[in-house]
Amino acid sequence: MNVIRCENQSICPSKVVCIGRNYAEHIAELNNEIPEEMVFFIKPNSAISTRLKLPKNGQKCHYEAEISFLIQNQKISAVGFGLDLTLREVQTHLKQKGLPWERAKAFDGSAVFSEFVPFLYQGDNLEVQLYINAVLVQQGEVDMMIHKPQAILKEAQTFLSFEENDILMTGTPKGVGEIKKGDIFLGRILSNNKILLEKEFIVE
């Protein structure tokens, strides 16, 4: 089973629960419609990684930087930087056919995470930043989300159970793009303009 790190401990989430279309400008950049209700999808443990790798099949892969939360005792207990990797062409084809997204979203290594740091979330305006080769390409705050973290957690719990140490990903802001081998990714999570954590990845 794949693991993440929090406070120098290895933790094994059973799954990653993700919300799609949660930033209006990202919805617009992909020419999607704002959904009437929250859109959820799941990434299995086999998707979890701490390394950023191109898909083995050579298909084009997009990055989506997200504020990610560790769920313990059914509550947010820690925060981390996450990358929701997406095979965009595959996803577009599946959406056109009205089919599920798993082939585009749940493949091995498609949920990449930094270390997590303990964080008692109380409506803080957290911020995610992604730099690629020292250029800021994505930036988003909780205040920009259509659905806020606590509301996402509560809605997800109406139809599924969070096992101890599962992860919640809260959507991506505008600026998604293609991953290229050798690119240097720097992900940051900030609170009140102070850096809580940052993590560098080199695309393998």
N, C-alpha and C positions, 0 to 999 in steps of 0.2 A: 504493500500500500504506500502511496505517495504521501509525503509529509510537508508541512510548513514549519517555520520557527517562530516562537514567541517567548521572550524572556529566556533565551538560550535553551529552550526546551523544544523537542520535536513533537509536533501535534499532527494527528492524522484525521483530517476531515473526511466524512463519508461522501460529501457532495458539495457543489457550489450552486447556490440559487442566484439566478441573475434576472434583472429586470431590463427589458428592452425599451427603446424609445422614451427616455426619461429626460432628455434635454431638447428643447424646441429647435435650437439651431442645428443639432445633429439630425433630427428628423428631417429638417428642410434640406440639408446637404445630400441626403440619400433619396430625396423626393418621395418620402413616406408620408402617411397621414398620421395625425395625432390620434392615438387609440382612445376609444371611449372608456376602456378599463385597463388596468395594468397588464402588461404582457410579460409573462415569465417563461424562462426556460432553464434547464438543469444541465450542469456539467458534472460528470462522474468523477470519482477519485482519480481514475486513470488519466484525466485531463490535467491534473494539477502538476505544476513544475516550478522550480526556482531558477530555471535556465530558459533563455529565449532562443528557440530553434526554429528554423524554417521547416515546413511540413515535408515529410519524406517523399510525398508524391510529386513535389515540385510545383504544386498549384500556387497561384498568387494568394498571398495572405495579408490581411489588414490588421493593424494594431488598433485597440480601443482601450485607452487608459481609464481606470475607474477607482473611485474610493471604495475600498473593500473592508468588510467588518467580520471579525471572528464572533461567532455566536456561542455563548456558554450560558447554561441555565435559562435558555430561551431569551436571553438579552444580549445586547452588544457589549462585548468586554474588551475588544482591542480593535485597532485599525491598521490597515496595511495598504500598500500600493498594488494594484492588480492590472494585468493586461488580459483583456478578453480577445483572443485571437480568432479571426473570422476569415473563412474562405469566401470572399465576397461574391465571386461569380457563381459559386455553388449555391450560396444563400439566395441570390437573386433568382436563379433558376427554380429553386424549391418554392420560393414565395409565389412566383408566377403560376406554379402548378398547384398551389394551395397545400403543399406538403410540409411536414415538420422540418426543423432546422438542424437536427442533430449532426448530419454529415458536414455541415458548415461550421458548427459551433462546439461540438463535443468530442472532437478528435484528440488523440493523445498529445499532451503538451499545450493544449489550447487555453489553459488558465494559469498564467504566470504570476507569481507573487513575490513581493519583498518579504522581509521579516515583518512580523506584526508587533505593535507596541501596545501595552495596556492603555485603555482609553475609556473613561466613563462618559459616554455620549449624553449630553443634555441639551440638544438642539444647537450645538456649536456650528458655526458656519465654516465647516471644513472645506479645504480646497485641494484639488489634484492638479499637478503640473507634469507634463511630459516634454522633455527635451530630446531631440535626435540630432546627434553630431553638433551639440551645443546650441541648437536653434529651438526655441519654444514653439511646439506644434499643437499642443492641447492644453487648455486651462479651463477648469470648471469648478464652481462652488456649489455647496448644498443649496444656497439661495436661488440658484439657477435651475434646480431640479423641478420637474413637474410634480413628482411625488417625493416627499422627504423620507429619510431612512426609517424612522419609526413607523411611518404609515406603510412603507413597503414591507417591513418585517411583520406587521400586524396582518396585512392582507395575505401574505404568503402563508401565514399560520392558519388561515381559514381553510386551507385545503391540503397542507402537508406539515409534517413534523420536522423540526430541526433537531438532528442528532447533536450530541455534545461535540463542539469544535467544528461544526459546519461553517461555511463562509457565505456571506451575502455580498453580491456585487450590485452597485447602485446605478449603473448606466454610465454612458460616456458622453462627454461634450463634443462639439464640432472639432474637426481637424484630423479625422481618421485618415489613414493612408497605408501604402504598401510597405511591408518589411523587406529590407534588403540585407543580404549577408555582409557582415562586417560593420554595420551601423552600430553606433554607440547610443544606447537609450539611457536616459537618466530620469527616473520617476521620483516625484516628491509628493508628500502629503503635508499640508500646512494647516495650522489652526491659529486664528487671529494673527495671520501674517508671519507666524513663527514656524520654522520647519520642524515637524514632528519626526520625520524620517525621510531618508532618500536612499535610492538603490540604483546602481548602475548595472546594465546588462549589455553584453556584446552579442549581436545576432550570430548564431552558429549555423 
